[in-house]
């Protein structure tokens, strides 16, 4: 596409008319959020490490507490099982005709 020259004899000037651009140039949009902070705050590794260490200590403390609760519950369950077994043995011995005095002497 070229330009068009027109000469006006009364004005004795040359006017150059350039046609308008027919093609539209578009630029791609920006990627990511436009509301992102301008400074890069993720570079503060020291504070990230401190936060992770604090979270780790808290988790370890919680695990220790849960392990203590589990051990206590296991001990209680074992005690209940021993008590039930002792009662069953006692009933069996009483049913077989042993006296309470004889049973006490066996337990000693």
C-alpha positions in Angstrom: 0.0 0.0 0.0 1.4 3.3 -0.9 0.5 6.8 -0.3 -1.6 8.9 -2.6 -0.3 12.2 -3.9 -2.7 14.9 -4.8 -1.8 18.2 -6.3 -4.1 21.2 -5.8 -3.4 23.7 -8.5 -5.0 26.6 -6.6 -2.9 26.0 -3.5 0.3 25.0 -5.4 1.1 22.5 -2.6 1.4 18.8 -2.7 -0.7 16.9 -0.1 0.2 13.4 0.7 -2.6 11.3 2.0 -1.7 8.1 3.8 -4.3 5.4 4.2 -5.3 4.2 7.6 -3.9 1.0 8.9 -6.2 -1.9 8.2 -4.5 -4.4 10.4 -5.0 -4.4 14.2 -2.0 -5.1 16.3 -2.9 -6.8 19.6 -0.5 -7.4 22.5 -0.9 -10.4 24.7 -2.2 -9.9 28.1 -0.1 -10.1 31.2 0.1 -13.5 32.9 -0.7 -14.0 36.5 -2.4 -11.7 39.0 -2.2 -8.0 38.6 -2.8 -7.6 42.3 0.5 -9.3 43.2 2.7 -7.3 45.6 5.6 -5.6 44.0 8.2 -6.9 46.4 9.1 -10.5 46.5 8.4 -11.5 50.1 9.2 -15.2 49.6 12.9 -14.5 49.7 12.9 -14.3 53.5 14.1 -17.8 54.1 15.1 -17.2 57.7 11.5 -16.5 58.8 10.2 -19.5 56.8 12.7 -21.8 58.5 11.8 -20.5 62.0 8.1 -21.0 61.2 8.7 -24.6 60.0 10.8 -25.4 63.1 8.1 -24.1 65.4 5.5 -26.1 63.6 7.8 -29.2 63.9 8.3 -28.8 67.6 4.6 -28.4 68.1 3.9 -31.6 66.1 6.6 -33.5 68.0 5.0 -32.4 71.3 1.6 -33.5 70.2 3.0 -36.9 69.1 4.6 -37.4 72.5 1.3 -36.5 74.3 -0.6 -39.0 72.1 2.0 -41.8 72.7 1.7 -41.2 76.5 -2.1 -41.4 76.3 -1.8 -44.6 74.3 0.6 -46.2 76.8 -1.8 -45.3 79.6 -4.7 -46.8 77.8 -2.7 -50.0 77.0 -1.7 -50.4 80.7 -5.4 -50.0 81.7 -6.5 -52.6 79.2 -3.8 -55.1 80.4 -4.8 -54.5 84.0 -8.5 -55.2 83.1 -7.5 -58.4 81.3 -5.5 -59.6 84.3 -8.4 -58.9 86.6 -10.8 -60.8 84.4 -8.4 -63.7 84.1 -8.0 -63.8 87.9 -11.7 -63.8 88.5 -12.2 -66.7 86.0 -9.5 -68.7 87.8 -11.0 -68.0 91.2 -14.5 -69.1 90.0 -13.0 -72.3 88.5 -11.2 -73.1 91.8 -14.3 -72.4 93.9 -16.3 -74.6 91.5 -13.9 -77.4 91.9 -14.4 -77.5 95.6 -11.5 -75.6 97.0 -12.0 -73.5 100.1 -11.2 -69.8 100.2 -8.3 -70.5 102.7 -6.7 -73.0 100.3 -7.0 -70.5 97.4 -5.3 -67.8 99.5 -2.4 -70.1 100.4 -1.9 -70.9 96.7 -1.8 -67.2 95.8 1.0 -66.6 98.4 
